[in-house]
Amino acid sequence: MHKKHWNKKIAPIIVSLCLIGYYVLVGFSLIILNISNTIKIIALIISVIGTVVIIMVLIERIKEINGGEEDDLSKY
């Protein structure tokens, strides 16, 4: 792996980890709160879906960087 590519992967990885951490924190907070189980389940499903989407986007971004397309804005 080239150091050049590694430097471009750091930001997406950090942002993704922060967002995943947020969704995990929200998920655990919802379990602790005294709200109805229906709302807990819906919110937990949304958190899980958000986490999965973030991971999929991160994987796609890493593939783009590895493929040499480091600048997303160049497409537009």
Backbone atoms as SQL, in Angstrom:
CREATE TABLE atoms (id INTEGER PRIMARY KEY, chain TEXT, resi INTEGER, resn TEXT, atom TEXT, x REAL, y REAL, z REAL);
INSERT INTO atoms VALUES
  (1, 'A', 1, 'MET', 'N', 0.848, -1.172, 0.000),
  (2, 'A', 1, 'MET', 'CA', 0.000, 0.000, 0.000),
  (3, 'A', 1, 'MET', 'C', 0.897, 1.240, 0.000),
  (4, 'A', 2, 'HIS', 'N', 0.590, 2.163, -0.852),
  (5, 'A', 2, 'HIS', 'CA', 1.372, 3.379, -0.934),
  (6, 'A', 2, 'HIS', 'C', 1.008, 4.327, 0.193),
  (7, 'A', 3, 'LYS', 'N', 2.013, 5.007, 0.702),
  (8, 'A', 3, 'LYS', 'CA', 1.773, 5.988, 1.762),
  (9, 'A', 3, 'LYS', 'C', 0.842, 7.090, 1.270),
  (10, 'A', 4, 'LYS', 'N', 0.957, 7.414, -0.025),
  (11, 'A', 4, 'LYS', 'CA', 0.101, 8.440, -0.616),
  (12, 'A', 4, 'LYS', 'C', -1.377, 8.061, -0.456),
  (13, 'A', 5, 'HIS', 'N', -1.693, 6.814, -0.730),
  (14, 'A', 5, 'HIS', 'CA', -3.073, 6.371, -0.599),
  (15, 'A', 5, 'HIS', 'C', -3.512, 6.295, 0.860),
  (16, 'A', 6, 'TRP', 'N', -2.615, 5.904, 1.735),
  (17, 'A', 6, 'TRP', 'CA', -2.959, 5.796, 3.154),
  (18, 'A', 6, 'TRP', 'C', -3.351, 7.154, 3.724),
  (19, 'A', 7, 'ASN', 'N', -2.621, 8.207, 3.332),
  (20, 'A', 7, 'ASN', 'CA', -2.937, 9.545, 3.832),
  (21, 'A', 7, 'ASN', 'C', -4.328, 9.995, 3.400),
  (22, 'A', 8, 'LYS', 'N', -4.767, 9.580, 2.242),
  (23, 'A', 8, 'LYS', 'CA', -6.088, 9.977, 1.752),
  (24, 'A', 8, 'LYS', 'C', -7.200, 9.143, 2.374),
  (25, 'A', 9, 'LYS', 'N', -6.865, 8.030, 2.987),
  (26, 'A', 9, 'LYS', 'CA', -7.862, 7.167, 3.629),
  (27, 'A', 9, 'LYS', 'C', -8.113, 7.559, 5.082),
  (28, 'A', 10, 'ILE', 'N', -7.215, 8.310, 5.669),
  (29, 'A', 10, 'ILE', 'CA', -7.326, 8.626, 7.094),
  (30, 'A', 10, 'ILE', 'C', -8.601, 9.402, 7.404),
  (31, 'A', 11, 'ALA', 'N', -8.881, 10.461, 6.651),
  (32, 'A', 11, 'ALA', 'CA', -10.052, 11.297, 6.935),
  (33, 'A', 11, 'ALA', 'C', -11.359, 10.517, 6.835),
  (34, 'A', 12, 'PRO', 'N', -11.601, 9.760, 5.745),
  (35, 'A', 12, 'PRO', 'CA', -12.861, 9.002, 5.706),
  (36, 'A', 12, 'PRO', 'C', -12.987, 7.984, 6.837),
  (37, 'A', 13, 'ILE', 'N', -11.873, 7.377, 7.214),
  (38, 'A', 13, 'ILE', 'CA', -11.910, 6.397, 8.296),
  (39, 'A', 13, 'ILE', 'C', -12.249, 7.071, 9.622),
  (40, 'A', 14, 'ILE', 'N', -11.629, 8.210, 9.900),
  (41, 'A', 14, 'ILE', 'CA', -11.897, 8.922, 11.158),
  (42, 'A', 14, 'ILE', 'C', -13.338, 9.397, 11.223),
  (43, 'A', 15, 'VAL', 'N', -13.830, 9.977, 10.131),
  (44, 'A', 15, 'VAL', 'CA', -15.212, 10.451, 10.105),
  (45, 'A', 15, 'VAL', 'C', -16.175, 9.284, 10.290),
  (46, 'A', 16, 'SER', 'N', -15.907, 8.175, 9.621),
  (47, 'A', 16, 'SER', 'CA', -16.772, 7.007, 9.739),
  (48, 'A', 16, 'SER', 'C', -16.769, 6.462, 11.161),
  (49, 'A', 17, 'LEU', 'N', -15.607, 6.382, 11.777),
  (50, 'A', 17, 'LEU', 'CA', -15.539, 5.898, 13.160),
  (51, 'A', 17, 'LEU', 'C', -16.301, 6.818, 14.113),
  (52, 'A', 18, 'CYS', 'N', -16.202, 8.118, 13.903),
  (53, 'A', 18, 'CYS', 'CA', -16.942, 9.069, 14.747),
  (54, 'A', 18, 'CYS', 'C', -18.450, 8.889, 14.590),
  (55, 'A', 19, 'LEU', 'N', -18.905, 8.745, 13.341),
  (56, 'A', 19, 'LEU', 'CA', -20.336, 8.557, 13.106),
  (57, 'A', 19, 'LEU', 'C', -20.831, 7.225, 13.657),
  (58, 'A', 20, 'ILE', 'N', -20.041, 6.178, 13.494),
  (59, 'A', 20, 'ILE', 'CA', -20.423, 4.875, 14.042),
  (60, 'A', 20, 'ILE', 'C', -20.474, 4.948, 15.567),
  (61, 'A', 21, 'GLY', 'N', -19.491, 5.610, 16.163),
  (62, 'A', 21, 'GLY', 'CA', -19.498, 5.801, 17.610),
  (63, 'A', 21, 'GLY', 'C', -20.734, 6.540, 18.088),
  (64, 'A', 22, 'TYR', 'N', -21.146, 7.537, 17.314),
  (65, 'A', 22, 'TYR', 'CA', -22.358, 8.294, 17.641),
  (66, 'A', 22, 'TYR', 'C', -23.582, 7.377, 17.612),
  (67, 'A', 23, 'TYR', 'N', -23.708, 6.575, 16.546),
  (68, 'A', 23, 'TYR', 'CA', -24.859, 5.682, 16.439),
  (69, 'A', 23, 'TYR', 'C', -24.857, 4.631, 17.551),
  (70, 'A', 24, 'VAL', 'N', -23.690, 4.129, 17.915),
  (71, 'A', 24, 'VAL', 'CA', -23.606, 3.156, 19.010),
  (72, 'A', 24, 'VAL', 'C', -24.003, 3.820, 20.326),
  (73, 'A', 25, 'LEU', 'N', -23.523, 5.031, 20.550),
  (74, 'A', 25, 'LEU', 'CA', -23.875, 5.763, 21.772),
  (75, 'A', 25, 'LEU', 'C', -25.377, 6.035, 21.843),
  (76, 'A', 26, 'VAL', 'N', -25.959, 6.437, 20.732),
  (77, 'A', 26, 'VAL', 'CA', -27.405, 6.670, 20.696),
  (78, 'A', 26, 'VAL', 'C', -28.155, 5.361, 20.952),
  (79, 'A', 27, 'GLY', 'N', -27.681, 4.285, 20.348),
  (80, 'A', 27, 'GLY', 'CA', -28.333, 2.989, 20.552),
  (81, 'A', 27, 'GLY', 'C', -28.327, 2.556, 22.005),
  (82, 'A', 28, 'PHE', 'N', -27.176, 2.669, 22.656),
  (83, 'A', 28, 'PHE', 'CA', -27.099, 2.289, 24.070),
  (84, 'A', 28, 'PHE', 'C', -27.902, 3.243, 24.951),
  (85, 'A', 29, 'SER', 'N', -27.940, 4.513, 24.598),
  (86, 'A', 29, 'SER', 'CA', -28.731, 5.482, 25.368),
  (87, 'A', 29, 'SER', 'C', -30.210, 5.151, 25.287),
  (88, 'A', 30, 'LEU', 'N', -30.648, 4.729, 24.118),
  (89, 'A', 30, 'LEU', 'CA', -32.065, 4.399, 23.964),
  (90, 'A', 30, 'LEU', 'C', -32.455, 3.191, 24.803),
  (91, 'A', 31, 'ILE', 'N', -31.540, 2.259, 24.957),
  (92, 'A', 31, 'ILE', 'CA', -31.831, 1.079, 25.772),
  (93, 'A', 31, 'ILE', 'C', -32.027, 1.485, 27.232),
  (94, 'A', 32, 'ILE', 'N', -31.250, 2.453, 27.686),
  (95, 'A', 32, 'ILE', 'CA', -31.302, 2.878, 29.084),
  (96, 'A', 32, 'ILE', 'C', -32.528, 3.742, 29.378),
  (97, 'A', 33, 'LEU', 'N', -32.940, 4.562, 28.404),
  (98, 'A', 33, 'LEU', 'CA', -34.056, 5.484, 28.633),
  (99, 'A', 33, 'LEU', 'C', -35.351, 4.749, 28.922),
  (100, 'A', 34, 'ASN', 'N', -36.228, 5.420, 29.650),
  (101, 'A', 34, 'ASN', 'CA', -37.510, 4.846, 30.020),
  (102, 'A', 34, 'ASN', 'C', -38.562, 5.276, 28.994),
  (103, 'A', 35, 'ILE', 'N', -38.507, 4.690, 27.812),
  (104, 'A', 35, 'ILE', 'CA', -39.481, 4.969, 26.766),
  (105, 'A', 35, 'ILE', 'C', -40.076, 3.647, 26.303),
  (106, 'A', 36, 'SER', 'N', -41.108, 3.738, 25.499),
  (107, 'A', 36, 'SER', 'CA', -41.788, 2.506, 25.087),
  (108, 'A', 36, 'SER', 'C', -40.860, 1.637, 24.228),
  (109, 'A', 37, 'ASN', 'N', -41.101, 0.352, 24.304),
  (110, 'A', 37, 'ASN', 'CA', -40.268, -0.601, 23.564),
  (111, 'A', 37, 'ASN', 'C', -40.385, -0.414, 22.060),
  (112, 'A', 38, 'THR', 'N', -41.542, -0.001, 21.588),
  (113, 'A', 38, 'THR', 'CA', -41.722, 0.216, 20.149),
  (114, 'A', 38, 'THR', 'C', -40.790, 1.312, 19.653),
  (115, 'A', 39, 'ILE', 'N', -40.722, 2.395, 20.371),
  (116, 'A', 39, 'ILE', 'CA', -39.843, 3.501, 19.989),
  (117, 'A', 39, 'ILE', 'C', -38.389, 3.063, 20.078),
  (118, 'A', 40, 'LYS', 'N', -38.035, 2.297, 21.100),
  (119, 'A', 40, 'LYS', 'CA', -36.677, 1.782, 21.235),
  (120, 'A', 40, 'LYS', 'C', -36.294, 0.925, 20.036),
  (121, 'A', 41, 'ILE', 'N', -37.185, 0.029, 19.651),
  (122, 'A', 41, 'ILE', 'CA', -36.891, -0.874, 18.544),
  (123, 'A', 41, 'ILE', 'C', -36.735, -0.097, 17.238),
  (124, 'A', 42, 'ILE', 'N', -37.633, 0.842, 16.984),
  (125, 'A', 42, 'ILE', 'CA', -37.543, 1.647, 15.758),
  (126, 'A', 42, 'ILE', 'C', -36.253, 2.442, 15.734),
  (127, 'A', 43, 'ALA', 'N', -35.911, 3.084, 16.842),
  (128, 'A', 43, 'ALA', 'CA', -34.690, 3.884, 16.900),
  (129, 'A', 43, 'ALA', 'C', -33.442, 3.014, 16.762),
  (130, 'A', 44, 'LEU', 'N', -33.455, 1.835, 17.361),
  (131, 'A', 44, 'LEU', 'CA', -32.314, 0.927, 17.233),
  (132, 'A', 44, 'LEU', 'C', -32.170, 0.428, 15.796),
  (133, 'A', 45, 'ILE', 'N', -33.276, 0.167, 15.137),
  (134, 'A', 45, 'ILE', 'CA', -33.213, -0.257, 13.733),
  (135, 'A', 45, 'ILE', 'C', -32.630, 0.863, 12.872),
  (136, 'A', 46, 'ILE', 'N', -33.054, 2.084, 13.121),
  (137, 'A', 46, 'ILE', 'CA', -32.512, 3.225, 12.374),
  (138, 'A', 46, 'ILE', 'C', -31.015, 3.363, 12.636),
  (139, 'A', 47, 'SER', 'N', -30.589, 3.180, 13.883),
  (140, 'A', 47, 'SER', 'CA', -29.169, 3.264, 14.209),
  (141, 'A', 47, 'SER', 'C', -28.360, 2.176, 13.517),
  (142, 'A', 48, 'VAL', 'N', -28.895, 0.973, 13.487),
  (143, 'A', 48, 'VAL', 'CA', -28.192, -0.134, 12.825),
  (144, 'A', 48, 'VAL', 'C', -28.109, 0.123, 11.323),
  (145, 'A', 49, 'ILE', 'N', -29.196, 0.563, 10.721),
  (146, 'A', 49, 'ILE', 'CA', -29.186, 0.872, 9.291),
  (147, 'A', 49, 'ILE', 'C', -28.181, 1.980, 8.991),
  (148, 'A', 50, 'GLY', 'N', -28.164, 3.019, 9.816),
  (149, 'A', 50, 'GLY', 'CA', -27.198, 4.103, 9.633),
  (150, 'A', 50, 'GLY', 'C', -25.767, 3.613, 9.716),
  (151, 'A', 51, 'THR', 'N', -25.492, 2.743, 10.661),
  (152, 'A', 51, 'THR', 'CA', -24.148, 2.194, 10.815),
  (153, 'A', 51, 'THR', 'C', -23.751, 1.359, 9.603),
  (154, 'A', 52, 'VAL', 'N', -24.658, 0.540, 9.119),
  (155, 'A', 52, 'VAL', 'CA', -24.371, -0.296, 7.945),
  (156, 'A', 52, 'VAL', 'C', -24.115, 0.579, 6.718),
  (157, 'A', 53, 'VAL', 'N', -24.915, 1.624, 6.546),
  (158, 'A', 53, 'VAL', 'CA', -24.728, 2.520, 5.404),
  (159, 'A', 53, 'VAL', 'C', -23.374, 3.219, 5.486),
  (160, 'A', 54, 'ILE', 'N', -22.992, 3.668, 6.662),
  (161, 'A', 54, 'ILE', 'CA', -21.698, 4.331, 6.837),
  (162, 'A', 54, 'ILE', 'C', -20.560, 3.375, 6.480),
  (163, 'A', 55, 'ILE', 'N', -20.646, 2.130, 6.912),
  (164, 'A', 55, 'ILE', 'CA', -19.610, 1.150, 6.601),
  (165, 'A', 55, 'ILE', 'C', -19.558, 0.885, 5.095),
  (166, 'A', 56, 'MET', 'N', -20.716, 0.785, 4.448),
  (167, 'A', 56, 'MET', 'CA', -20.738, 0.556, 3.004),
  (168, 'A', 56, 'MET', 'C', -20.130, 1.737, 2.245),
  (169, 'A', 57, 'VAL', 'N', -20.440, 2.945, 2.665),
  (170, 'A', 57, 'VAL', 'CA', -19.882, 4.135, 2.014),
  (171, 'A', 57, 'VAL', 'C', -18.374, 4.201, 2.231),
  (172, 'A', 58, 'LEU', 'N', -17.915, 3.851, 3.420),
  (173, 'A', 58, 'LEU', 'CA', -16.479, 3.843, 3.693),
  (174, 'A', 58, 'LEU', 'C', -15.766, 2.829, 2.793),
  (175, 'A', 59, 'ILE', 'N', -16.322, 1.647, 2.665),
  (176, 'A', 59, 'ILE', 'CA', -15.709, 0.637, 1.805),
  (177, 'A', 59, 'ILE', 'C', -15.656, 1.131, 0.360),
  (178, 'A', 60, 'GLU', 'N', -16.732, 1.736, -0.114),
  (179, 'A', 60, 'GLU', 'CA', -16.765, 2.264, -1.479),
  (180, 'A', 60, 'GLU', 'C', -15.727, 3.373, -1.659),
  (181, 'A', 61, 'ARG', 'N', -15.595, 4.234, -0.669),
  (182, 'A', 61, 'ARG', 'CA', -14.619, 5.330, -0.760),
  (183, 'A', 61, 'ARG', 'C', -13.189, 4.791, -0.794),
  (184, 'A', 62, 'ILE', 'N', -12.909, 3.784, 0.016),
  (185, 'A', 62, 'ILE', 'CA', -11.571, 3.186, 0.015),
  (186, 'A', 62, 'ILE', 'C', -11.277, 2.536, -1.338),
  (187, 'A', 63, 'LYS', 'N', -12.292, 1.891, -1.931),
  (188, 'A', 63, 'LYS', 'CA', -12.108, 1.317, -3.267),
  (189, 'A', 63, 'LYS', 'C', -11.805, 2.405, -4.290),
  (190, 'A', 64, 'GLU', 'N', -12.493, 3.561, -4.188),
  (191, 'A', 64, 'GLU', 'CA', -12.239, 4.672, -5.102),
  (192, 'A', 64, 'GLU', 'C', -10.818, 5.190, -4.950),
  (193, 'A', 65, 'ILE', 'N', -10.367, 5.320, -3.728),
  (194, 'A', 65, 'ILE', 'CA', -9.007, 5.824, -3.479),
  (195, 'A', 65, 'ILE', 'C', -7.989, 4.823, -4.017),
  (196, 'A', 66, 'ASN', 'N', -8.192, 3.541, -3.772),
  (197, 'A', 66, 'ASN', 'CA', -7.274, 2.521, -4.277),
  (198, 'A', 66, 'ASN', 'C', -7.259, 2.482, -5.805),
  (199, 'A', 67, 'GLY', 'N', -8.397, 2.816, -6.415),
  (200, 'A', 67, 'GLY', 'CA', -8.492, 2.805, -7.861),
  (201, 'A', 67, 'GLY', 'C', -7.938, 4.061, -8.506),
  (202, 'A', 68, 'GLY', 'N', -7.470, 4.995, -7.705),
  (203, 'A', 68, 'GLY', 'CA', -6.857, 6.199, -8.244),
  (204, 'A', 68, 'GLY', 'C', -7.797, 7.386, -8.351),
  (205, 'A', 69, 'GLU', 'N', -9.050, 7.216, -7.992),
  (206, 'A', 69, 'GLU', 'CA', -9.988, 8.333, -8.051),
  (207, 'A', 69, 'GLU', 'C', -10.088, 8.966, -6.662),
  (208, 'A', 70, 'GLU', 'N', -9.114, 9.826, -6.379),
  (209, 'A', 70, 'GLU', 'CA', -9.028, 10.397, -5.045),
  (210, 'A', 70, 'GLU', 'C', -9.906, 11.627, -4.855),
  (211, 'A', 71, 'ASP', 'N', -10.296, 12.258, -5.953),
  (212, 'A', 71, 'ASP', 'CA', -11.053, 13.498, -5.870),
  (213, 'A', 71, 'ASP', 'C', -12.474, 13.247, -6.360),
  (214, 'A', 72, 'ASP', 'N', -13.432, 13.185, -5.436),
  (215, 'A', 72, 'ASP', 'CA', -14.812, 12.961, -5.803),
  (216, 'A', 72, 'ASP', 'C', -15.382, 14.107, -6.653),
  (217, 'A', 73, 'LEU', 'N', -14.946, 15.303, -6.408),
  (218, 'A', 73, 'LEU', 'CA', -15.494, 16.462, -7.092),
  (219, 'A', 73, 'LEU', 'C', -15.107, 16.525, -8.558),
  (220, 'A', 74, 'SER', 'N', -14.100, 15.766, -8.962),
  (221, 'A', 74, 'SER', 'CA', -13.677, 15.804, -10.356),
  (222, 'A', 74, 'SER', 'C', -14.729, 15.216, -11.286),
  (223, 'A', 75, 'LYS', 'N', -15.668, 14.454, -10.741),
  (224, 'A', 75, 'LYS', 'CA', -16.729, 13.863, -11.558),
  (225, 'A', 75, 'LYS', 'C', -17.790, 14.886, -11.942),
  (226, 'A', 76, 'TYR', 'N', -17.856, 15.994, -11.224),
  (227, 'A', 76, 'TYR', 'CA', -18.952, 16.939, -11.427),
  (228, 'A', 76, 'TYR', 'C', -18.515, 18.201, -12.099);
